[in-house]
Amino acid sequence: MTLLQPLANNYNYYPRTMIRFCEISYDDTNAIKTEVQNLGWTVAWGPAELRDFFGVSYSLAFICQRNNADEYTVVIRGTNMLSWDSWVKEDFAIGTTRPFNELAPHAPPNALISHGTYRGTNDLLKLRSANLGIVDFLRARKPIYLYVTGHSLGGTLTPTMFAYLNDVLYGGGYVTNMAMWSFAGLTPGDVNFNAYLNSLSNPQFPFRLHNTLDVAPFCWWSRDSIKNIYQPYGLSWGFPEDDFWDDLFTRAKGKRYAQPVGDQVLLGQFNKGIIDRHLWTAQAMYQHHSTTYRQLVDAAYPATNASSGSS
């Protein structure tokens, strides 16, 4: 597998660092810059966010630059648990699809993404920091290497943001200077979107990292995988999980949702210590959490030297 030059020198550094960026994205905005600096990077744009009528943040991103290197990373925050807009208008708005070329003109007209993914990506494009949007900033900086990462909803939006930035910055063709790491992402689009996405860079690059015990990566293409995910551990779903998931998969039916290739399995560890009367939901939330992903990523990609930037 051919890697970008910086990645080839010390690949494990990147997934370890990217999941830490994702964790940081959930923190208080006033803490983000310092926490990124502690990893040897500098926040060069943002953090910028959109808030609803009640002041609840539903979209947030920032761009950081690696110190003494021409490497930039667009970091997309996942779902704000307190935001109705994040849940309903982005995560679960899957009943209809939109052509991706409404955002990225060079994409084929049959490449479809969910309406929620469309909204989430469009919200990212509305973000402003020092009166600059993400694209304005990147056009001005002209980074040699450009990465995109996110967890949960951020992981869902990572492929579309990658493809969009490819389109507006590089013309929508095959690129060798971009990479992405998507953690715990739900399915952003259909099989035609996947074909387009995988044509833009090395399709074997393991960008889609998922915990085998996390239900989110099975959305919206495998209801049975979600239903049976904890049965080997003696934990079955019931009310209200069954009604909730059945309703969502009914909305998704017939849309040809599928995850793109580039899969990297992270072997999940069942948490036997969870004591909660809603055991199935509690286990699902634990397995999906960014801290759980950090532990699994660190195990899969151990630090190789002192410059790995993550402990």
C-alpha positions in Angstrom: 0.0 0.0 0.0 1.5 3.3 -1.1 1.4 6.0 1.6 1.9 9.7 1.5 5.5 10.5 2.4 4.9 11.8 5.9 2.7 8.8 6.7 5.3 6.3 5.4 7.9 7.6 7.9 5.8 6.8 11.0 2.3 5.7 10.2 1.2 4.9 13.7 1.6 8.5 14.7 -1.3 9.6 12.5 -4.3 7.5 13.7 -3.1 8.0 17.3 -3.0 11.7 16.8 -6.2 12.0 14.8 -8.3 10.2 17.5 -6.9 12.6 20.0 -7.9 15.6 17.8 -11.4 14.0 17.8 -11.5 13.8 21.6 -10.3 17.4 21.9 -13.1 18.6 19.5 -15.7 17.7 22.2 -14.0 19.8 24.8 -14.7 23.4 25.7 -13.7 25.7 22.8 -11.5 27.7 25.1 -9.4 24.6 25.8 -9.0 23.3 22.3 -6.0 25.4 21.2 -3.9 24.5 24.3 -4.8 20.8 24.0 -3.8 20.8 20.3 -0.5 22.5 21.1 0.3 19.8 23.6 0.3 17.4 20.7 2.8 19.4 18.7 0.3 21.1 16.4 -1.2 24.6 16.3 -4.8 25.6 15.7 -4.6 27.7 12.6 -8.3 28.2 11.9 -11.2 28.1 14.4 -12.5 26.5 16.4 -15.7 27.7 14.7 -19.2 26.5 15.5 -22.9 27.0 14.7 -25.5 27.4 17.5 -29.2 27.0 17.4 -31.9 29.4 18.6 -31.3 28.2 22.2 -27.5 28.6 22.0 -26.7 24.9 21.7 -23.8 24.1 19.4 -24.7 21.7 16.6 -21.7 22.0 14.2 -18.0 22.6 15.1 -14.7 22.2 13.3 -11.1 23.5 13.5 -8.0 23.2 11.3 -4.6 22.6 12.8 -1.1 22.6 11.4 1.7 20.4 12.5 4.5 22.4 14.0 7.4 22.8 11.5 5.6 20.9 8.8 3.3 21.7 5.9 0.6 19.3 7.2 -2.9 20.5 7.9 -5.9 18.6 9.4 -9.5 19.5 9.3 -11.1 18.2 12.5 -14.9 17.7 12.6 -16.6 17.3 15.9 -19.2 14.6 16.4 -22.8 14.9 17.7 -23.4 17.2 20.5 -25.5 15.1 22.8 -27.5 18.1 23.8 -28.3 19.2 20.3 -31.6 18.3 18.8 -30.4 19.6 15.4 -27.4 17.3 15.5 -29.5 14.2 16.2 -32.5 14.8 14.0 -31.3 17.0 11.2 -27.9 15.4 10.6 -27.5 11.9 12.2 -30.9 10.5 11.6 -32.2 12.4 8.5 -31.8 9.4 6.3 -35.2 9.0 4.7 -34.2 11.0 1.6 -31.0 11.4 -0.3 -29.4 14.3 -2.2 -26.9 14.2 -5.2 -23.5 14.9 -3.9 -22.8 17.1 -6.9 -25.1 19.7 -5.3 -22.0 20.4 -3.1 -19.2 19.1 -5.3 -19.8 20.0 -9.0 -17.3 17.4 -10.3 -19.0 14.5 -8.6 -21.3 12.2 -10.8 -25.0 12.9 -10.6 -25.8 9.4 -9.3 -23.5 9.7 -6.3 -26.1 10.2 -3.5 -25.6 11.1 0.2 -28.3 11.1 2.9 -30.1 14.4 3.5 -28.5 14.5 7.0 -25.0 14.1 5.6 -25.8 16.8 3.1 -27.0 19.2 5.9 -24.0 18.3 8.1 -21.5 19.0 5.3 -23.2 22.2 4.3 -23.2 23.4 7.9 -19.4 22.9 8.0 -19.2 25.1 4.9 -21.0 27.9 6.8 -18.5 28.0 9.6 -16.4 31.2 9.8 -13.2 32.1 11.7 -11.7 35.5 11.2 -14.3 36.0 8.4 -12.8 33.0 6.5 -14.5 29.7 5.7 -12.7 26.4 5.7 -12.2 26.6 1.9 -11.1 30.2 1.9 -8.5 29.4 4.6 -7.1 26.4 2.8 -6.9 28.1 -0.6 -4.9 30.9 1.1 -2.5 28.4 2.8 -2.2 25.9 0.0 -1.1 23.0 2.2 1.2 20.4 0.7 -0.5 17.7 2.8 -4.2 17.9 3.8 -6.0 15.5 6.2 -9.6 15.2 7.4 -10.7 13.5 10.6 -13.8 13.1 12.8 -15.6 10.8 15.2 -19.2 9.7 15.2 -21.1 12.4 13.2 -17.7 13.8 12.5 -16.7 10.4 11.1 -19.8 10.3 9.0 -18.9 13.7 7.5 -15.2 13.0 7.0 -15.7 11.2 3.7 -17.9 13.9 2.3 -15.7 16.7 3.5 -12.7 14.9 2.0 -14.4 14.5 -1.3 -15.7 18.1 -1.2 -12.3 19.6 -0.5 -10.8 17.4 -3.2 -13.4 18.8 -5.6 -13.0 22.6 -4.8 -9.2 22.5 -4.2 -8.0 20.0 -6.7 -10.7 19.5 -9.3 -12.3 16.3 -8.1 -9.6 13.9 -9.5 -7.2 11.4 -8.0 -5.0 13.0 -5.3 -1.8 11.9 -3.6 -1.6 14.7 -1.0 -4.7 14.0 1.0 -5.7 11.4 3.6 -8.5 10.9 6.1 -9.3 9.0 9.3 -12.9 8.4 10.1 -13.7 7.0 13.6 -17.1 5.4 14.4 -18.8 7.0 11.4 -22.3 6.2 10.3 -23.0 5.6 6.6 -22.8 8.8 4.6 -24.1 7.7 1.2 -25.0 5.1 -1.3 -22.9 2.7 -3.4 -22.4 5.2 -6.1 -21.1 7.8 -3.7 -18.7 5.1 -2.4 -17.5 4.3 -5.9 -16.8 8.0 -6.4 -15.1 8.5 -3.1 -12.8 5.4 -3.6 -11.8 6.8 -7.0 -10.3 9.9 -5.5 -7.4 8.3 -3.6 -5.9 4.9 -2.8 -9.0 2.8 -2.1 -7.0 0.4 0.1 -6.0 3.1 2.5 -7.5 2.0 5.9 -9.3 5.3 6.6 -12.5 3.9 8.2 -11.7 2.7 11.7 -14.5 1.0 13.6 -14.8 -0.8 16.8 -16.4 -4.2 16.1 -18.7 -3.7 19.1 -19.9 -0.2 18.0 -23.3 -0.2 16.4 -22.8 3.1 14.5 -20.7 1.8 11.6 -23.6 -0.6 10.8 -25.9 2.3 10.2 -27.7 2.2 7.7 -26.9 -1.0 5.9 -27.1 -3.9 8.4 -29.9 -3.9 11.0 -29.2 -7.5 11.9 -25.6 -6.7 12.8 -26.8 -4.2 15.3 -29.5 -6.4 16.7 -27.1 -9.3 17.3 -24.0 -7.4 18.2 -24.0 -8.2 21.9 -25.7 -11.6 21.8 -22.4 -13.5 22.1 -22.1 -11.8 25.5 -25.6 -12.7 26.6 -27.1 -9.2 26.0 -30.1 -8.9 23.7 -31.9 -5.8 22.7 -35.5 -5.2 23.5 -37.8 -2.2 24.1 -37.1 0.6 23.4 -34.1 -0.3 21.2 -36.0 -2.5 18.8 -38.6 0.1 18.0 -36.0 2.8 17.7 -33.8 0.9 15.3 -36.6 -0.6 13.3 -38.0 2.9 12.6 -34.6 4.2 11.5 -33.9 1.3 9.2 -37.4 1.6 7.7 -36.5 5.1 6.7 -33.2 4.0 5.2 -34.7 1.1 3.3 -34.2 1.2 -0.5 -31.6 3.9 -0.4 -28.7 1.5 -1.2 -26.7 2.8 1.8 -23.4 1.1 2.2 -20.0 1.9 3.8 -17.1 2.5 1.5 -14.1 0.3 1.4 -11.0 1.3 3.3 -12.0 -0.6 6.5 -9.8 -1.0 9.5 -11.3 -3.2 12.2 -10.6 -2.4 15.8 -11.3 -5.5 17.9 -13.8 -4.4 20.5 -13.7 -5.4 24.2 -17.1 -6.0 25.9 -17.5 -3.9 29.1 -18.7 -6.3 31.8 -18.6 -3.6 34.4 -21.6 -1.6 33.1 -24.4 -1.7 35.6 -27.4 0.1 34.2 -31.0 -0.9 33.8 -30.7 0.0 30.1 -27.8 -2.3 29.6 -27.9 -2.6 25.8 -28.0 1.2 25.3 -25.3 1.7 28.0 -23.0 -0.8 26.3 -23.6 0.8 22.9 -22.8 4.2 24.2 -19.6 3.0 25.8 -18.5 1.2 22.7 -19.1 4.3 20.6 -17.4 6.8 22.8 -14.2 8.6 21.6 -12.3 7.5 24.7 -13.0 3.8 23.9 -11.8 4.4 20.4 -8.6 6.0 21.7 -7.9 2.9 23.7 -8.5 0.6 20.7 -6.5 2.8 18.3 -3.6 2.9 20.8 -3.6 -0.9 21.0 -3.8 -1.3 17.2 -1.2 1.4 16.5 1.4 1.4 19.3 3.7 4.4 19.7 6.9 3.7 17.9 9.2 6.5 19.1 9.3 9.6 21.3 8.0 11.7 18.4 4.7 9.8 18.1 3.0 12.7 19.8 0.7 10.6 21.9 1.1 8.7 25.1 
